[in-house]
Amino acid sequence: MNIKKSSMFILIPFLSLLFNALSAKSSEEPLAPALYVLGDSLADSGNNNGLPTQAKANYVPYGIDFNGGVSGRFTNGNTMADFIAQLLGLPLAPPYLGLSEAERSQIITGLNYASGSAGILPETGSRLGKNIPIGEQIDYFQRTVEIDLPRNFTEPQALFNHLSKSIFLVSVGSNDYINNYLQPDYYNSSKYFSPQRFAGLLVDELSQHLTRLYKLGARKIIVFEIGILGCMPSITNTIDFSKDCDKEVNRLVITYNAQLSILLTKLKSLLEGSIFIQGQVFLPGYVIYHSPYYFGEILKHLCLMGRDGF
């Protein structure tokens, strides 16, 4: 199969849908009442700003193209969570740790709990300093459900309806490789787990977290797979310059993504009324990386990244 042609069929309809949605009249109702975001630096909107960690993005060149400037986002502009919020007709989900207790209790359009360097496993990224692992992010979301939202939804059914119609975005797993499994000098995971078993460990842990989200009221959950880690500068800078991407690292990712797909299908069948969607980023990312000329000057404003990736 021609990878360029098959991937373009995936990307073009999505980009068309995105354009049409963002071009919709501002008077239209949002497509969902709220967007709740959990994950790592791909979605972090500023939660790491106040944490004692090297994984921060509250300085230039981060934010140079973001409306409002530097915010703590690990990108020059919007994160994928921001684009999805715009797609839904919602305001950008603010960082949970950047709000006061009073502010948290007033927001009903969604919150962002994501944390740069965080992973599925609690020890992931710890060498860089403090982060908020996915389990702790769900702890914060539980507080939102039990304390903050009931101040706006006095009837349990109204709160249930709000949560069941909201969109939950989960983007996590990359750091469990780049800031854990692939750093044997600091973490023992690669010494005790084969690639297959480590992927299984991550998926088993993630299953518990997603089930907990469901029990707290989430029903529509987008779980992003891991992207092309083997093509990241922090990875390619460490290998022979004659090579394009690290194929072994990308094989680790493919192993995890395959098990994630099986998990989401299983959860959808077990958890009544749930919708789990796997956000596919590996193949589109591969195409963009190897054929950037199809997508304009997308590499023009890349922020430099340290060896840890975040």
N, C-alpha and C positions, 0 to 999 in steps of 0.2 A: 504493500500500500504506500502511496506517495504521501509522506508525512506532511508536506507543505499544503497540499490540496485538502487532505482530510481535516487538518487543523483549521484551515481558513473557513471551512463550512461550519466549524464550531464557533469561531470568533465573530464572524460577520453578523449572524443573527443576533448575538448577544450585544454587540456594539450598536446595532440598529435599534434594538429594544431600549438600550440605555439612552441613546440620543433622543428617541421619541418620548421617553418618560421625562427626561430633563427639559424637553421643549414644551411639556404640557403646561396648561394655564395654572398660574399660582393659586387660583380660586378653587381648584379641585381638592377634594378631600384626600388626606394621606392614604396610601395603600395599606398601611398598618398603623395601629395606635402608638407603637413604640418600637425602638430598636435597642436591644441589650447586647453589649459587645464584651466578649471574653477572649483572652489570648495573650499574644506576645507583642514584640515591637512592630509587627506588621499592622497592628490595630491600636496600639497604645496611643492615647491622645494627650498624655501628660501625667499619668499616674506616677511615673518614676521621678518626676522633678524634685520631689521632696524626700526621696529615699537615699540612704547612704550606699550608693552604687556607682560603678564606672559606666553602667549602661544608662546614659542620659542623652537626651537630644535637645536640651533647652539652650542651644547656642547655634550660631551660624556655622556652616551653611544650611543647617536644617531650618526649614520654614521660610526660605527666601522667596518661595512662590505661593506661600499660604496666605490667605486673606486674614491678616492679623499678625503675621510674622511668626517668630519663634514661639512654639507652643508646647514642645516636648514630643512632637510627632517625629518618628524616625524616618523622615522623608523631606524633600524640598517643598512638597505641597500637601495634597489631601492623601489620606490613607484609603485603603479599599473600603473600610467601614464608613468613611465619610462619603464616598461615592454611592454606597448602598443607601445611606440615609437620604441623600439627595434623590436617588432613584425612587425611594418610597414617599418622597414629599415631606420628610421629617427634618427637624433641625439636627445639627451634628451632635452626637451623644457626648456630653461633657465627661471629663475624667472624674471618677468617684472620689478619689483622694484630694481633688482640687476644689471640692465643694464643702461648705459648712453643713452642719446638721440641719439647719433651717432651710438651706438651699436644696438639699437632697429631698426633703419632705415635700417640696413644691414641684418637683419635676415628674411628669408622667409620660414624657415622650421618649424615655430611654436613658440609660447611663452606660458609661464605658469603664470596665474593670480591668482591662488588659494592661500588661506590664512587660516592658522590655526585658529580655533575657530569661523570662519565665518559661516553664515547661509543664508537661504532664506530671513528671516526677518532682517531688518537693526539693530535692537537692540540685536539680538542674540550674545552672547559671550562678550558683552560690559563690563560686570563686570570684565573681565580679562584684559581689556585694549583695545587698538585700533586693529581692524582687517579690512579686506576689504570685506564687504558684497557682495553677488553675483551681486547686481545692480551696485555697484562701479566697480567690475571686468569687467562688460560689458562696463562701461564707458571707461575703459582703452583699451578694445578691439576696441571700436569705434575709439579711437585715433589711434590705429594701422591701422585700415582700412582707415581712412580719411587722415592720415598724413604720417605714416611710409611706408606702403606697396606701395602707389602710386609712391614712389621714385624708386621702382624696377619694377613696372608694370605701364607703362605710358599710356597704352590703357585700358579704362574701361572694355572692354570685357576680356582682359587678367587677370585683377584683379578678375573679376567675376568667371572666369574659375578656378583660383587658389583657391578661397574661396569655391566654390561649390564642388570641388574635395577633399578638406581638411577634416580631421576628427576633430570633436569637442567633447571633453570629459567633462562632467559635473558631479561632485560628490559632492552633497550638501544635507543638510537636517538633518544630524545626530545631529549637534549642536543646531538645533532648538528644539530638545528634551533635550539633556544632558546639554546644556548651556542656557536653556530657560524654556521650559514647565515643566521639572522635577526639577526646582529650584524655588519653590514658595516663598522662602524668598527673592529672588532678582528680580523675574519677575512675572507679574500678569497674564500671559497667561492662566495658568491652572485654575485661578479663574473665568475667563470670557468665556472660551471655553471648551466644552466637547471634549473628544478624537476625535470623528467624525468631529466636527466642526473645530477643530484645524488642523486636516489633510486636511480638505477642504480649510482652509485659506492658508496653505502652498502650496497646489497644485494650487490654483488660482493665488497666487503670482508668483510661478514658471512658470506658463503658460505665464504670461506677459513677463517674462525674456527670455524664450525660443523663443517666438514670436519676440522679439526684436533682438535676435541673428539671426533669420531667415532673418529679414529685413536688417540686416547688411551684409548678404551674406552666412551665414551658411546653409548647406543643409544636411550634414551627421552628426547627433548628437547622441552620446551615453550618456544616462542619467542613472546613477547608482542609484538603489534603496538603501534604508538604510539597513545596516547589523544587526546582532544580538546584539543590544545595551544592552539587558537584560542580556547578558553573559559577558559584559565587566567587568574587575576588579574594575573599579571605581563605578560600579553598584552593583556587587555581594558582594563587601566588606561591603556594608551598610545593607545587609539583613541577615537573619538567616543562619548560616553556614551550616545548614543541607540541605538547598536548593541548587539547581544546578545553575539555572538562574532565573532572575526575570521575571516570565511569564507575569505579567501585563505590564511591559515595552516592552516586545516583542510583545504583542498584540497591543500596540500603533504603533509600527513599521509596523506590518502586515496591520493595517488600512490605514496607509499612503501609503504603497507600492501598495495596491489594487487600491487606487485612482490615484496614479501615472500611473499605467498601463492604466487606462481608459483615462487619459489625453493624453498620448503619442499616443494612437490610434486615438484620436480625432484630435490632431494637424497634424498627418500624412495625414488625410483626408481633412483637411482645408487648409494646406499650400502646394501649388503646388510644386512638385519636391522634397519635403522634405523626409528624411529618419530618423525616430526616433527609436532607439533601447534601450530597457530597460536592463541595465546591472544587471543581477541577482546575488546577493551576499548573500541574506539572507539564502536560503536553503543550498547552498554549505558551507557557513560559519557555519551553524548549524551542518552539518555533520562533518566538520573538527574539530569543538570544542568538539563534543561528541565521535569522533572516530579518535583521532590523530594518533593512531598506523598505520592507513592505509597510512599515509603521511610522515612517517619517523620522524625525530627529529625536527619538525617544531616549537616546543615550547622552543627550547634550548636557543635562543638568544632574548627573549622578552624584550623590553625596559620597565622599570617601568613607570607607568602612575599615575598621580595625580587624585584626586577625580573629577576633571572637565573634564577629558577625552580628550578635545581639538578636 
